[in-house]
Amino acid sequence: MNLFKYPYLKLLAVTLLICAAQLVKAQTGINNIIAKIDTFNNRMPAEKLYMQFDKPYYAVGDTIWFKAYLLNSNLNYSRLSSRLYVEVLNDSSKVLRRMAIPMGVGITWGNISLEGIREGSVSIRAYTNWMRNFGQDYFFNKAFYVANPKKQTWLVNAGSTLADANHIKMAMKFTSLDNQSVGLRPLNLRVTDGKKTLFKGTAQTTAEGMLDVNFPLPDKTPVKNLVLVAQDKDNKKQAAVPVVTHRAKDVDVQFMPEGGYIVAGLPSHIGFKAVGDDGHGVAISGKIVNAAGEDVVSFASAYKGMGTVDLAPQAGDVYIAKVNLPDGQTKDIPLPVIKQSGTEIRVRNLAARDSMDVSVFLSADLVKPGNTYYLVGQARGVVCFGAGIPTTKAFATVHVAKSLFPTGIVHFTLLNAQSQPLNERLTFVEHHDNLKISIAPGQQNFAPHDSIPLKITVKDPSGKPVIGSFSVAVTDDTQVKTDSVNADNILTHFLLSADLKGFVEDPAYYFSGDKMAWQALDALLLTQGWVGYDWAAINAQAKPTFNPEYEYTVNGYVGNLLNKPIANAEVTLLATGRYHYIKDTLTNAQGRFVFKHFPPIDSATFVLQAMNKRHKVINAGITVDENIAPDVIKANIPHAAPWYVNSDPAMLNYVKTNPTYHNDLDKAVYGPQGRMLNMVTIRNQAIIKGSANLNDGGEADQIIDEQTIEEANKTSLGDLLEQKVKDFRVGYPPRSHNLTYFLKDKKVRFIFDGIDLNRFYTPMEATEGAPLQNDYYIYIKQYLDYFTAEDIKGIEVQYSSRNTARYSNRNLTSDEILAENPAGARGSATAFIEITTRSGNGPFMRKANGIYVYKPLKSTLPKTFYRPRYTVANPTSKYGDLRSTIHWEPAVVTNQSGEATLSFFAADKPATYTITMEGGDLNGKVGYQTQKVTVAGGK
């Protein structure tokens, strides 16, 4: 076991007044614990991921430019993963897009097109296959808003309060995009939670555009996803305004003792945190009372709903926190049950001191000679400190030098002789030793269309030059309000956020130097769990479930009719489409095969075939290990608010400018005619080959053809229908509480290759004999989730009476037809969606024997950010240059002198630009810096 992996990491054995025999015992015990941790860390090294984006929000049709940094616990580049999985999720946590991006030496960069993404709050989720071993707390998540400038709406200033426990009051002011009041406008109002409409009403704005709304809130309704939709009477404009309020029952308040427990008779330092349903901290205050109702101590949050309070618990007593919430509400929170026997750990870490005091407290029954506890301090995946703690006294204090630890979170654990953790505590060590970045423009002021040079210098804290990889974004302050100065960046992410569970609000504040920031950081570390270690896994020496992807491979299995492995089967891989090559290999004794060493590709389709020794196709099964996206566990990351609600001037200007920018960009890149589409042959209707469409000539109200479906890759059939079929939705029929699928106002019947899915439906009953709620919806959904776009050749939507008639006659019973047409009513209340599968087997998937068609997850190869070039001879352009991202440079590499240079051209108008640079040496150090550049008027 190597205890000196890094020059600043040492093992310290501390013994307190114990005999020589105990010394040997303590040293042996601490060595065994460290050996376990060391073995586990070597087997399960963690990865951390950070992504820099060119700006904090986007519009429909924009392109997201990003660079990703993948480091290990010690902030060296990770050698485990060659592929990064990046997903775009909507505000319902549905995966809209998923792609795989090649990585090398811990970095990659690329772009994501937002063409076809609807307006709303979306998020980026990114991870490697290896990171899945540690849970989704390790994944990178970033939420932002995608605006639709073409959508007709208003600007809304809005605020929400509780009128009482069951009523919400909203005060709003409506203005037009040119800042004119929307006065005396009649509006239809509805409040929805995304699925149900909870309230409907009408109202009219005042002459000044003001509107006050007071609506009831059912007692059991969560307020997390409430939205008030205001729409004018002619349905031309609407605004969806999030309802943000803090109802007492929906505010999560937790009290978390230092070390994990409150023990009678031992001093207890307790952290607390209050979080609203919107994911943000809620300021609270209050007092703690005992069982007799006597006041014991008062408390108040210091930052983002977090704070600390000290308590001297008495044996046999019970404590309750009387919490005061915003709007005058109160809430009682029972403190954790007091243990009569146990241990506590306390850390006193003053920012100005060069050491920490770590104290261990024992209840009276545990004070006895001959026993030893062990205190371990870890940072960045390495044990930096170890101590044997004797049990001869009720408490012991160890002075721990901060120099033993690198900058970042330090995790102290107290363990017993059986290596079982008793108490854990996080603290932070700050050496101010991150990279020092200097960004020097060539001069103070520039004119529009000037070339702006930048000289970049990166040094370590001692002044030595640093070779590293960095990314630079330059944005126009008039269109882009860069993230808050307290937002996450590469430094705060790798040193803080990535090691904590849940959403860390304004992480850069804790590095701001504010006089209260250090105390706020202590409260944060008391209340947000650490994701670094699972002691049960360490003690069990758990093995990974997901393998590292050192390179891109195609793996699979060949089995006979009884699914027993076939050894030495010949497997051939044929790449089709733009990439034409053939690979072959043999299966091993377990029937497994693997293909390696693929050229760089962005998308491909592979046909795999298995043959026996006589070169005959095996009449059995061949499968490929698909990389299935993990289920989305909703992270408590607040949704981004709509751009038109409480708008920031810069974002408003960006949204107004965006359509003109795209038009002028197309002209600048493609010529005066703009972007020209390739010539296509227009037909009245696309024909789906192999379709069982009952209408002559393949008639349908909407057809989604094979090419469109192929672009959806591995999207589930349900998500594909939601994205591509107009007016397809899930809702409740009138006077019913059972969900079903609708097309506009009609219920949907699903037909697979001519087979009605309802033919196989049998209602399930609850225990009382009544039909199970939402049973039919769940039955249909399992099929829509099972099939993916890769299984589908075409989709034909039948909605009009002309196109549904034959479907109704074939698939509906006479009773159903009569129910749809009472008293001679015309038309059908049912719509039909005809789905043509590639297998042609209806709602039953079958694979061809000996052949497997595998379409791997679409990859992206980096593209070049468009940058105009202005010359002295031609300093202007006949097309407007209205860029919001002035420049994006993901591949800035400093040389041996720690220097790099780059340049870009200013846009049309005077403005101030923000330059944001992030990156690291990929060997333990990261850095972040911003700089302003002014573009004044003409020369």
Number of C-alpha atoms within 10 A of each C-alpha: 10 7 14 13 11 12 7 11 19 18 18 17 17 19 17 16 11 17 11 9 10 18 19 10 17 25 18 13 21 22 17 13 22 22 16 17 21 19 14 21 18 10 13 19 18 22 26 23 25 25 22 24 20 25 22 17 23 24 24 22 18 17 15 17 24 21 23 22 27 27 24 22 22 23 21 19 22 24 17 23 24 22 24 22 18 20 21 21 19 21 18 13 15 15 21 18 20 22 21 22 22 22 19 16 16 21 25 22 23 18 18 16 13 18 11 11 20 16 19 21 21 25 23 18 19 24 24 26 20 21 24 18 17 20 11 22 20 25 19 19 20 19 21 19 22 25 25 21 18 12 12 13 21 24 24 23 16 19 18 18 18 21 14 13 14 14 16 20 18 21 15 21 22 25 20 14 15 9 10 13 20 18 17 15 18 16 21 17 20 18 23 19 17 12 12 11 15 18 14 13 12 14 16 16 19 17 12 14 19 21 20 16 15 14 18 15 17 13 10 8 13 14 20 18 18 21 20 21 17 23 21 18 13 9 11 10 14 18 22 23 23 24 23 21 23 24 23 21 16 16 19 16 22 18 21 20 26 26 24 18 22 27 25 20 18 23 18 22 21 22 23 23 26 22 21 22 21 21 20 17 21 22 20 24 18 18 17 22 18 16 11 9 11 11 15 15 15 16 18 18 22 18 21 19 21 27 27 24 19 15 17 15 20 16 14 11 12 17 23 18 24 19 21 18 19 16 14 8 15 17 15 14 16 15 17 17 14 19 16 16 16 19 22 26 28 21 20 13 20 13 13 6 9 15 18 19 15 18 17 24 22 21 19 15 10 16 16 13 12 13 17 23 22 25 27 22 23 22 23 22 21 22 28 25 22 24 24 27 27 25 21 18 17 17 18 16 16 18 13 19 14 18 16 21 25 23 20 18 23 22 22 24 20 24 21 16 15 10 20 16 16 18 21 23 23 24 19 21 22 17 13 10 14 18 24 20 22 18 19 16 19 13 11 10 14 23 20 21 25 21 17 18 15 18 14 19 20 25 20 19 13 9 10 13 19 23 22 21 19 24 23 23 23 24 25 29 19 18 24 25 18 19 13 11 12 15 15 22 23 21 23 22 21 25 22 22 24 24 21 22 18 19 18 22 19 16 21 21 21 19 16 13 10 11 8 13 17 19 18 21 21 21 27 27 21 28 24 19 15 21 16 21 15 12 14 12 11 19 15 11 16 13 13 13 11 13 15 18 16 13 15 16 13 17 14 18 23 29 22 16 11 8 13 14 19 23 18 19 26 22 25 19 21 16 18 13 9 10 15 10 12 13 13 15 15 19 20 16 12 14 20 21 22 17 17 11 9 12 9 11 13 17 17 17 18 21 15 22 23 29 20 16 10 9 10 11 17 23 16 20 23 25 19 18 12 13 10 8 12 9 10 13 10 10 15 15 17 19 21 17 18 21 25 21 20 16 15 14 14 16 23 18 16 27 23 17 16 24 18 15 18 18 15 21 21 17 17 19 13 12 13 12 10 15 14 9 6 6 6 6 5 7 7 6 14 18 19 19 13 13 20 18 26 17 15 8 10 17 19 25 13 17 22 20 18 19 10 14 22 17 12 21 20 23 23 21 23 18 18 20 19 14 18 17 18 12 13 18 18 17 20 17 15 7 6 9 11 15 17 20 22 19 22 14 15 16 21 22 22 21 24 21 20 20 17 21 17 15 9 9 12 10 12 15 12 11 8 7 8 10 13 14 14 14 19 19 15 13 17 18 15 11 17 18 13 14 19 19 23 21 20 20 23 25 27 26 24 26 23 16 15 14 21 23 18 14 22 20 11 10 19 17 11 11 9 13 16 13 13 17 14 9 8 8 10 10 13 19 19 24 26 24 25 26 27 27 23 17 16 20 14 18 22 12 13 11 13 12 16 22 21 18 18 19 17 19 20 19 20 18 15 16 10 11 16 11 14 17 15 17 11 8 6 9 11 16 13 9 17 18 22 22 21 24 20 23 22 24 21 28 14 19 20 20 15 12 13 18 20 18 15 13 14 20 20 28 24 19 18 18 21 17 23 21 21 22 25 24 29 26 21 22 15 17 20 26 22 20 17 15 14 16 19 18 22 14 13 11 7
